[in-house]
Amino acid sequence: MAASSSLPHHVPTALTLLFILVSATTTNGSIGVNYGTVADDLPPPGEVARFLLQSTVINRVRIFDPNPELIQAFAHTGIQLTVTVPNDQIPRLANLSFAQQWIKSYIQPYFPATNLVRILVGNEVLSTGNRLLIGTLVPAMQTLHAALAGASLDRRIQISTPHSLGILSASTPPSAGKFHGGYDVHILKPLLGFLRSTNSPFMINPYPFFGCSEETLDYALFRPNLGFLDPNTRIRYTNMLDAQLDAVFSAMKSLGFGDLEIVIAETGWPSKGEPSQIGAGQENAAQYNRNLMRHVNSGDGTPLMPNRTFETYIFSLFNEDLKPGPTCERNFGLFGPDLTPAYDVGILRPTVSTAVAARQYCNAAALLSSSVAILLLTMGN
């Protein structure tokens, strides 16, 4: 048989393939990201800040310590920056003179050039079980706010602290969510009162990855599933994140603080994990984060908090190769050290997405061309 001079009708054209690739790499809305630095292969902070500004839709960043180099890197970018106070500094911040010096050292030299919007006092403090840290958490937040007020920054910069879901003694069903006894009245009620008085959000770190099983993987990934029926409200939940957020809301409401804003300080999905860990992998990580962005920006809210969006910070910007613990802890990153996407999640700006897609197209086209050439040679023989 003579070889045909035209390609088979099912071979995609260059324009079609490029359109498919570009469509897959862009999304609407904005998102925040956690920028951890427990690694030895990361690019310089200035390069990271420029990349986020020019190439992504990320407009909010959280850093885990008041590193002056990191804070300075975001100057004149407009990106909203949240700075975290390490847990071990919390007791000292309960002292006003130390809090004032902390503000003078880490905030005033960089504001307003760097758009500092929030200071987080520790991370998941209640889950540490450390009595000194827990007992000084709210006093430290109050004192740090007083130091901000003394510098006339209290209306520009908020104070809060993120919590793990471990603060809940009950989370199922979501309508029955409750805080742990002892912490609820003595720690969380004063903390919530402080947040209300300063117009600051309650911050939570929900991770459906750590709460799912093989049977609930679709539920955790926002994929079609049978859902979970709350017997008290008769509401059917179709994703785990909504159930986790509503459990927190129910616990807050039971203490009289259902009016406070909830911010998702951390959430994410690892692209690699231990063989025994259900769902860890690149495809699931891409799907979770893509669906997460769509959901929190949709305005749908949750069943108990309808018609709202959620300020959200994905964990994390990079894989952190020096973090201890299981494999998954080092593999939550959205980007590699060379700033190329670890997987497509839709956070690159359209022009950048087009360039990335074009490179992907060139690679695909080269492979396709080789395959077609082999096919034609085979047909010619």
Buried (B, 14 or more C-beta within 10 A) or exposed (E): EEEEEEBEEEBBEEEEBBBBBBEBBBBEBBBBBBBBBBBEEBBEBBEBBBBBBEBBBBBBBBBBBBBEEBBBBBBEBEBBBBBBBEBEBBBBBBBBEBBBEBBEEBBEEBBEEBBBBBBBBBBBBBBBEBEEBBBBBBBBBBBBBBBBEEBEBBEBBBBBBBBBBEBBBBBEBBBBBBBBEEBBEEBBBBBBBBBBEBEBBBBBBBBBBEBBEEEBBBBBBBBEBEBBEBEEBEBEBBBBBBBBBBBBBBBBBBBEBEEBBBBBBBBBBBBBBEEEBBBBBBEBBBBBBBBBBBBBBEEBBBBBBEEEBBBBBBBBBBBBBEBEEBEBBBBBBBBBBEBEBBBBBBBBBEEBBBBBBBEBBEEBBEEBEEEEEEBBEEEEE
